[in-house]
Amino acid sequence: MRNKVTDWLVTAAWTVFLGTASALACVAVRQSFRLLQWIFVQRVGTLPSAAAMLNPGRRVLTPILGAAVAIFVPWLAQRLIPNLALENT
């Protein structure tokens, strides 16, 4: 049977592990957004400065294309995996 100190140490170890994993996931997401920004405008900085680098046509098309992809990916997933529940029914 475990004692309270052992239980506390196990809980603390899991907390440290999950906190570290969460922090690394946040860094990975942020770096992936920076990579996407570099791919589209070849500059890294704030989003307003990146948008200012785009010509007016791309400023309009970029969010439209992003929204189209954001709609297309779940639609495609639902088509490829018929039992996938994407909405509350």
N, C-alpha and C positions, 0 to 999 in steps of 0.2 A: 504494500500500500504506500502510495506517495504521501509525502508530507506537504505542508503548505508552502515551504520554501521551494521545493522542487516544482510544484505546480506554478508558482510565481515565475521561476526561471524559465520554464517551458513557454509560458505565456509571453514573457518578455522577449524570448528568442524569436517566437513567431511574429511578434509585433515589429521587431527590428527587421526581420526578413521581409515581411509584407510592405513595410514602409520603404525599404530600399528598392524592392521590386516596383513599387508605385512611382518612386522618384525616377528610376531608370526609364519606365514607360513614358513618363511626362517628357523627359529629355528626348526620347526617341521620336515622339509625336512632334515636338517643337522642331527638331532637326529635319524631319521629313517635310514639314511645312516650309522650312528654309530652302530645302532642296527643290521643292515645287516652285517656289518663288524664283530661284536661280534658273530653273529650266525655262520659265515663261518670260522673265524680264532680264535675265543675266545680271542681276544685282541683288544683294542681300541688304536689308534694312527694314524700316517700318513699312507697313502695308500702304499708307498714304503716299510715301515717297516712291514705292514701287508702282503704284497706280499712276502717279504723275509721269513716270517714264513711258507709259503706254500712249500710243496715238489714240485719238478719240474713237475710232472704229473698234479698236481692241478693248477699250474701256467699256464699251457697250457689249461686245461679243463675249468677253471672258466670263462675266457672271451668268450670262444666258447659257453658255456651254457648260459651265460648272453645275448649274441647276439641271440641265438636261442629263448630265452624267449621274447626278445624285438621284434622279428619278429612274434612269435606265438600269442602274446596278441592282436595286431591289426588285425591279420588274423582271430582270433577267434571272435573278436568283430564284424568284418564285416560279418562273417557267421551268428552270432546270431542276428544281427540287419541289415537286408538286405538293408535298405535305408540309412545306415550310409555312408557318403561320406568321405573316407580317402585319396583320391587322387584328384588332379585337373583334371577334365575331361571337 
